[in-house]
Amino acid sequence: MVHHNAAKFRKEGIDPTMMEKLDKMFMNTIATGDHAWTPSSGVLPSDSSHTDTIQVESTTDSD
């Protein structure tokens, strides 16, 4: 299923300014345990619709 408003990103990609903002927002974000996955693992992630969302604390100052 493809959301009609998101389909444009397949051809156009993300604006470089937005990509820079996303990089800054998520540069210290990691997943561990059941939520961690890398393409090199060789195993597809399980269905994420049944996972719980957890809140984590930042390890950096927010100045």
C-alpha positions as CSV (number, residue, x, y, z in Angstrom):
1,M,0.0,0.0,0.0
2,V,1.4,3.4,-1.0
3,H,0.1,6.6,0.4
4,H,-0.7,8.9,-2.5
5,N,1.0,11.9,-0.9
6,A,4.2,10.0,-0.2
7,A,4.6,8.4,-3.7
8,K,6.4,11.5,-5.0
9,F,9.5,10.7,-2.9
10,R,10.2,7.6,-5.0
11,K,11.0,9.8,-8.0
12,E,11.9,13.1,-6.4
13,G,13.6,12.1,-3.2
14,I,13.9,14.4,-0.2
15,D,15.0,18.0,-0.4
16,P,18.7,18.3,0.7
17,T,17.7,21.0,3.3
18,M,15.2,18.6,4.8
19,M,17.7,15.7,4.7
20,E,20.2,17.9,6.6
21,K,17.5,18.6,9.3
22,L,16.7,14.9,9.6
23,D,20.3,14.0,9.9
24,K,20.7,16.6,12.8
25,M,17.5,15.3,14.5
26,F,18.4,11.6,14.4
27,M,22.3,11.6,14.4
28,N,22.5,10.1,17.9
29,T,19.6,7.8,17.6
30,I,20.2,4.0,17.8
31,A,18.0,0.9,18.1
32,T,19.0,-1.9,20.4
33,G,17.6,-5.3,21.3
34,D,14.4,-6.4,19.6
35,H,14.2,-3.1,17.7
36,A,17.7,-3.3,16.1
37,W,18.2,-4.4,12.5
38,T,20.8,-3.9,9.8
39,P,20.6,-5.0,6.1
40,S,23.8,-7.0,6.6
41,S,22.1,-9.2,9.2
42,G,20.7,-11.4,6.5
43,V,17.3,-11.7,8.3
44,L,14.3,-9.5,7.5
45,P,12.8,-7.7,10.5
46,S,9.6,-9.1,11.9
47,D,6.2,-7.5,11.4
48,S,6.6,-4.1,13.2
49,S,2.9,-3.6,13.6
50,H,2.9,-5.6,16.9
51,T,5.9,-3.9,18.6
52,D,5.6,-1.6,21.5
53,T,6.9,2.0,21.4
54,I,9.4,2.9,24.1
55,Q,10.5,6.3,25.2
56,V,14.3,6.8,25.8
57,E,16.2,9.6,27.4
58,S,18.7,11.6,25.5
59,T,22.4,11.3,26.5
60,T,23.3,14.7,25.1
61,D,22.5,18.2,26.3
62,S,19.7,20.0,24.4
63,D,21.3,23.5,24.4
